[in-house]
């Protein structure tokens, strides 16, 4: 038995054979033609790659489809294509030119030192590797699984998951990647255990077809496990199945803080299908709908009619439960080609979130109109503004809201305003000024992901600085407590919608500080609820 330890990326346990997928093994001899011929080959490969990705999108939905749509957009990026054309002119050949440009492009993105962009390099590599494979005549069939197995690879690409036969996938183990990679986000959505950052020795071809015991909770991996380890894993897997049945029993159970106040457990979602799934799995409401999904969606777009349909379907999917939609949380840190945003030296501290209303006014006005119409037709909805730092962020936005609302009322398009407006507290400035900001809104939603990142001066996706990203740090907790106290003083609701809400110790800490609503990933709703029920019952 050989033990490996990596970073847990998706919880779960499994025992199965290993399937090695090692893309580091290359070995194509390429004949380089004249530059104009290589350009023609590249252009043809680009068209075919986009067609293949679009075909994959036909069988996917939600965030997975949006990732593939992003890849199509990247293949249309003129800056990237010009880099490749330049290398072809230098007689490198089309395939090698794409390889050089891919490495250069990804290196530039990582040099920006922005977590979101770094996370997207796997999507860029996925798309460009497809082009390279077409030029080299390699098959683009990522996995052909014929039996249950744990896939072991240097990296799991988003398109791999689009074509994979899920009934045979028992888990993922990767030498590269991070917890926040899109492939691991999807693995968590699919309920497949995953461990990343494992020693590359696990890619040894001799491990192919060997038995492996995979623990997605601890990151432990046992290749050719002994009888005792196999028995232990089988026992734990049976207990996990029993726990799932038991968790369903807490769906209708109310949760109360030690002082008798009810605690609500909400879910963070992307689209109407997510919302239906969350509600069916015990979420009492929806604490966050990420409206920026519209920039990448293949089902909806940014037109007024499409946005009205999206928000209306989200409200209906909630079935009368409380639902909160976040206005576009976009910016220079998110490469959305259609906006043509100016590149910035430090995107995380630049024009993002609500700040973009000053340069992208039309987009925000359209969103406001769509939200007002959807709420008027389908029911009351909470709407919150991200990345607030100064009072004028709120007052200027609400001036725009009033102008749009007055026009819609005058034209008879809406009969009433059924929106409760709030803001995300995710910057230290907003937390420190929460007493002032409370005068303008009906609720706060504390985004602990960004709040922790900014308070601790730590990129939350930078694994080298992971120990500094601590949502339970006293500095972060003090700000949370301050926000809660100011919310209570002005009688407005306050919730936490960051990933730390799904951490039991953090959730308990927030409740002790006065938070009465936690919003988290759907998969965490029932486990956290059960943990808190047990904790408060014991005390």
Secondary structure, DSSP 8 states (H G I E B T S, - for coil): -EEEE-EEEE--EEEEEEEEE-TT----------HHHHHHHHHHHHHHHHHHHHHHHTT--HHHHHHHHHHHHHHT-HHHHHHHHHHHHTT--HHHHHHHHHHHHHHHHHHTT-HHHHHHHHHHHHHHHHHHHHHHT---------S-EEEEES---HHHHHHS-GGGEEEEEESS--TTSHHHHHHHHHT--EEES--GGGG-GGGTT-EEEEETTT-EEEET--HHHHHHHHHHHHHHHHHHHHHGGGTT--EE-TTS-EEEEEEEESSHHHHHHHHHTT-SSEEEEEGGGGGT-SS--SSHHHHHHHHHHHHHHTTTS-EEEE----BTTS--GGG-----TTGGGSSBGGGGGGT-HHHHHHHHHHHHHHHHHH--EEEEESS--SHHHHHHHHHHHHHHHHHHHHTTS-S---EEEEEEE-SHHHHHTHHHHGGG-SEEEE-HHHHHHHHTT--TT-GGGGGG--TTSHHHHHHHHHHHHHHHHTT-EEEE-SGGGGSHHHHHHHHHTT--EEEE-GGGHHHHHHHHHHHHHH-
